[in-house]
Amino acid sequence: MSEELTEEQKKAVRERCDDRRPDLRNSVLSQEELDALLAAYQSVNAQSGGASDGKPDREVRLYDFSRPDKFSKDHMRIMSAIHTEFAAGLTTMLSSLLQSPTTVELIRADQIPYKEYRASLPSRTMLAKISAEPLSSEMVIEVNPSIVGMWIDCLCGGSPSTSTGPSELSPIDLAVARRTVESCLQVYDECWSNVVKLHPEVRTVTASESHDETILPTETVLACSLEVHMGDFAGTMTICLPITGVEAVMPALSAARSAGTTNNRHEQESADGLRKALAPVSLACRAVLGRAALTFSDTVNLEVGDVIKTNRKADSEIEFWAGNSHVFNCRPGIRNNKLAVVISGPAEAEVAAVEEAVVQLPEELPEQLPEAMLDKAA
């Protein structure tokens, strides 16, 4: 249609107009009006074609009404940071509680409908309802049965390497898992402390598939997925936060967002200042070849060439002390014709506390020395 009509096409248009009712003939455009209309259309078409080569005047963003975004990007960044810190805290807490190396990582944090979150859960899992004031609605923590089984085995003296997970969670299993979830909530409260005090409490812990639905299926929730590694096994646990419940703390999230950059800058400046202040501080270090217990009379009677037997073998490692702490083990040697030590590894986890008696002579010797020392000097 961008090209001008031919004479035959114009003639056909006039004939069709003549066939219409007589009262509509006066509304038919004349030849001059048709030419002006076609010229105007061609000019507009040319302008629109030229504008399409550049950037659009207004950015168009797709929006899915079935999955509305209640959180802004800044809010999602803060929530991801909170749950990343929670994963790091769980790594330390679970490793100490279960006496087994544990690693927890945040996989993702998404805004999805609650029905989609429920559909993503396994058919047999543990669900814990959590009330956390000032949130207006309860949150849900889901833990995979394999992880619950490893928790129970470790707390009962077993090892996660031999855990296969319970075929069905019993009331005793749920009671033990509830205590572990309560410990997890203490870490969760600490991670939220910079934004708001939550005071989370466990309401119910169930393993039934017919979970009491307190959240509408169409309600948007924030689903945070965590991956837990224990030994050679891995499992998942999720945290479900209803958006309607988080709306009560939205002002606190906004305040944390605005203050986040300033706090990070102040923390960085404080860390740099502390690093500069501690850099020139000297710390006395010493290598302890061994220890021996001598009486005072033996010490007084020492002579050049005497041999003192220590508690270490000749080929064993010696202790490297920094200040008053035994931090490394090392081996003696020579470098550039000077005595030196090479660090061989960290100190043992359990080092017996040894009180080392150091006898220092005073700066000024007394006028009269003991008779034993006078005899020794003679």
RAVENJO-V219729 format. One record per residue. SS is DSSP state (A for helix, B for strand, O for the rest). PSI is psi in radians with two decimals (none if undefined). Layout:
SS | PSI
SS | PSI
//
This chain:
O | -0.17
O | -0.32
O | 2.68
O | 2.52
O | 2.52
O | 2.99
A | -0.65
A | -0.68
A | -0.70
A | -0.70
A | -0.71
A | -0.65
A | -0.72
A | -0.67
A | -0.70
A | -0.60
A | -0.59
A | -0.47
O | -0.23
O | 3.09
O | 2.64
A | -0.55
A | -0.20
A | -0.09
A | -0.58
O | -0.36
O | -0.07
O | 2.39
O | 2.58
O | 3.04
A | -0.75
A | -0.69
A | -0.65
A | -0.74
A | -0.73
A | -0.68
A | -0.74
A | -0.67
A | -0.72
A | -0.67
A | -0.71
A | -0.70
A | -0.71
A | -0.70
A | -0.67
A | -0.72
A | -0.73
A | -0.62
A | -0.64
A | -0.61
A | -0.40
O | -0.30
O | -0.45
O | -2.93
O | 2.55
O | 2.62
O | -0.54
O | 2.29
O | 2.34
O | 2.21
O | 2.29
O | 2.46
O | 2.15
O | 1.93
A | -0.33
A | -0.34
A | 1.29
O | 2.51
O | 1.86
O | -0.51
O | 2.43
O | 3.02
A | -0.65
A | -0.72
A | -0.71
A | -0.60
A | -0.71
A | -0.76
A | -0.67
A | -0.67
A | -0.68
A | -0.79
A | -0.40
A | -0.73
A | -0.61
A | -0.71
A | -0.71
A | -0.69
A | -0.64
A | -0.61
A | -0.78
A | -0.78
A | -0.82
A | -0.63
A | -0.66
A | -0.72
A | -0.75
A | -0.13
O | 0.73
O | 2.40
O | 2.16
B | 2.42
B | 2.28
B | 2.29
B | 2.49
B | 2.10
B | -0.94
B | 2.84
B | 2.02
B | 2.70
B | 1.97
B | 2.79
B | 2.65
A | -0.61
A | -0.58
A | -0.64
A | -0.75
A | -0.62
A | -0.43
A | -0.21
O | 2.61
O | 2.80
O | -0.49
O | 1.87
B | 3.06
B | 2.27
B | 2.29
B | 2.17
B | 2.29
B | 2.25
B | 2.30
B | 1.62
O | 2.47
O | 0.34
O | 2.34
O | -0.24
O | 2.80
O | 2.58
B | 2.89
B | 2.32
B | 2.16
B | 2.33
B | 2.25
B | 2.45
A | -0.55
A | -0.65
A | -0.71
A | -0.73
A | -0.70
A | -0.64
A | -0.85
A | -0.75
A | -0.75
A | -0.70
A | -0.42
O | 0.21
O | 0.12
O | -2.88
O | 2.45
A | -0.32
A | -0.39
A | 0.08
O | 2.35
O | -0.10
O | 2.43
O | 2.50
O | -0.50
O | 2.26
O | 2.12
O | 2.93
A | -0.58
A | -0.71
A | -0.74
A | -0.61
A | -0.73
A | -0.73
A | -0.55
A | -0.71
A | -0.63
A | -0.69
A | -0.66
A | -0.67
A | -0.64
A | -0.63
A | -0.49
A | -0.71
A | -0.68
A | -0.67
A | -0.70
A | -0.62
A | -0.50
A | -0.09
O | -0.50
O | -0.28
O | -0.97
O | 2.67
O | 2.11
O | -0.64
O | 1.04
B | 2.51
B | 2.48
B | 2.19
B | -1.04
B | 2.65
B | 2.06
B | 2.78
O | 0.22
O | 2.56
O | -0.56
O | 1.27
O | 2.44
O | 1.98
O | 1.89
O | -0.10
O | 2.35
O | 2.47
O | -0.55
O | -0.05
O | 2.44
B | 2.36
B | 2.75
B | 1.93
B | 2.04
B | 2.09
B | 2.25
B | 2.42
B | 2.21
B | 2.19
B | 2.20
B | 1.97
O | -2.26
O | 0.06
B | 2.76
B | 2.64
B | -3.12
B | 2.68
B | 2.52
B | 2.69
B | 2.21
B | 2.03
B | 1.97
B | 2.37
A | -0.62
A | -0.54
A | -0.56
A | -0.30
A | -0.46
A | -0.44
A | 0.23
A | -0.75
A | -0.66
A | -0.65
A | -0.70
A | -0.71
A | -0.70
A | -0.61
A | -0.76
A | -0.56
A | -0.12
A | -0.78
A | -0.75
A | -0.76
A | -0.71
A | -0.68
A | -0.75
A | -0.71
A | -0.69
A | -0.73
A | -0.70
A | -0.73
A | -0.71
A | -0.72
A | -0.72
A | -0.67
A | -0.73
A | -0.61
A | -0.60
A | -0.27
A | -0.78
O | 0.01
O | 2.23
O | 2.52
O | 2.19
O | 2.25
B | 2.58
B | 2.65
B | 2.13
B | 1.95
O | -0.60
O | 3.11
O | 2.56
O | 2.52
O | 2.08
O | 2.59
O | 2.88
A | -0.65
A | -0.68
A | -0.67
A | -0.69
A | -0.58
O | 0.14
O | 2.49
O | 2.86
O | 2.26
O | -0.16
O | 2.58
O | 2.25
O | 2.15
O | 2.17
O | 3.13
O | 0.17
O | 2.63
O | 2.85
O | -0.57
O | 0.17
O | 2.87
O | 2.72
B | 2.92
B | 2.42
B | 2.07
B | 2.34
B | 1.89
O | -2.13
O | 0.36
B | 2.32
B | 1.79
B | -0.52
B | 2.85
B | 2.57
B | 3.06
B | 2.40
B | 2.71
B | -2.90
B | 2.39
B | 2.17
O | 0.75
O | 0.45
B | 2.58
B | 2.44
B | 2.93
B | 2.60
B | 2.26
B | 2.15
B | -0.33
B | 2.97
B | 2.81
O | 2.78
O | 2.65
O | -0.69
O | 1.81
O | 2.21
O | 2.43
O | 2.13
O | 2.21
O | 2.04
O | 2.11
O | 2.07
O | 2.10
O | 2.08
O | 2.34
O | 2.52
O | 2.78
O | -0.66
O | 2.16
O | 2.55
O | 2.78
O | -0.67
O | 2.14
O | 2.74
O | 2.68
A | -0.68
A | -0.73
A | -0.57
A | -0.73
A | -0.69
A | -0.71
A | -0.62
O | none
//
